[in-house]
């Protein structure tokens, strides 16, 4: 199993709220200096079910989209 988290529940909930507000998990994780995996885990734990479903769906779509440059 992983190591214990050094982040409080309040911090995790705030990170989830920021991700939901921005609609971009990767960008939010980068801004907070945490991994996408951590933020995804927190969203599953603390996110609202319907908002979570929409946010994860948008995240998957963005990951699957070709990089434009």
N, C-alpha and C positions, 0 to 999 in steps of 0.2 A: 504494500500500500504506500501511498505518497506521504510526504512529510506533513506535519501539522501546519495549518495556515497561520501566517503572521498578520492577516488582515481581520479586522473585526466584522461582525455581522452587519453593522451599520454601514461600513465602508463597502461591503459587497452589495448591499441593497442599493446604495447610491450609484455604484458602477452599473448595476442592472438598469436602474432608472435612466442613467445617461445613455446607455446603449439603446434603450427603447425610444428615447427622445430623438436621438440622432438617426436611428434606423440603420446604423452601420457598426457591427460588432468589431470588426478588425480595426477601424479607425479609433473607436472608443478604447479598445485594449491598448493600442499604441500610445494614445494620449495619456493613459493612466500608467503606462509602463508595466503592464501585466501581459501574460500570454493569452492568445485567443482561447486556448483550452480552458484556462482558469475562468475566463469570462463566460464561456459557454456553460461550464459547470455551474457557475453562480446563477445564470439565467434559468437553468433547469430547476435549481433549488428555490430561488426567490422570485422568479418572474411570474406574472399573471398568465394563466394558461393560454388565453386567446392572443394576448400581445406577444407571448413567447412564441407561439406557433407562427405568427406573421413575421416576427423578427428573424427567426431561424430560417424561414423560407426565403426571405430576402437575402440573407447571408449566403445561403447555398446558391442562389441565382447569381449573385455577384462573384462568387468563387468559380462558377462554371463559365462565366462570360469571358470571351477572349480579351486579352490585354490590348488596348489600343494605344498606339504611340506615334 
